[in-house]
Amino acid sequence: MSSGGLVGESLLHLLWLIYVHRSHGLWKDPSRSSWFAETVTELVRTGQLPSKAISTKGFARIQNIVNTDGKFELSIYRHVVVLGPSAQTFLHFIPAHVIDGNNLQCDPLPPPNSQSRYDDDFFRGAEDAFATSVHRRRSAAQTQRLLERLIPDPAFRRQLQVDRRLHQHCAPH
């Protein structure tokens, strides 16, 4: 999936942002921050810090994974989607071709190795809760029990039922 170069750099940048997003609280602790500052100062003083981060062995390993394994790339994009609203700004890192073709809100970026696909075959034979024929088959008592399970608050449930009846009577026929 990744063709190296720009995609790899973009993905590495995204990984860095995810790390900062997920661990920033860890480094706000004064004792950890001072330990980190002391460690970096000592490494610079003794000349043990590489001149560039990209010259380290660890960076080369990560870059190799990013540039050669499309599954790794997709797993990072899935991670961003799962992070939800707190990582909204990271969504622009996901290429359009990765998201195109999937219009499910329940799983906007399903894994490529998923056991099933959410297609017509997957839903064949399943009851459509919103189909009118289903509502006609269900008794009023069954419908009421279903509503009670779905909406436990009786006041809110009554309000929704009243609003629905008003909408049905006011809707143009």
C-alpha positions, 0 to 999 in steps of 0.5 A: 500500500505504501509506496515509500517516500512521502507516504512513509514520512506522512505516516511517521509524522502521524505516528508521532502525533498519535504518540504525543496525543496518547502520552502527553499527560505522562510527560506533564509530571514534573518528576518525569520531565526533569528526569527526561531533561537531565537524561537528554542533557547528559547524553548531549554532554557525553556525545551519545545522542545521535546528530539526527533522529533518522540516523538511529537503528530504531528509526530505520526499523520503523521506517522499514515497517512503514514503507513495506507493510500496507497492513501496518499503514491501515492499522494506523489509520484504523487507530485514528478512526477509533480514537474518535473526536479527540483525534479529529485533526488526524483524519486528514492523514488518511488518504481518500482512497482508503475511506472511499467505498465504505459508507458504514458509520458503525465501522468506517474503516473495517480491517482488510482481513475481517471475517465478514463484510457488511454487504447485502449478503451479510444482512440477508434474512435479517429483520429490518427494524424500520420496515413497515411490514415488521411493525404491522406483524409486531403487536402493540405490547411487543412494540411497547416492550421493545421501546421500554428496553431501548428507551428506559426513561418513561417521560422521554419515551412518551415524548418521543411517541407523542412527537412521532404521532404528531409528525405522522398526522401532520405529514403530507399524504 
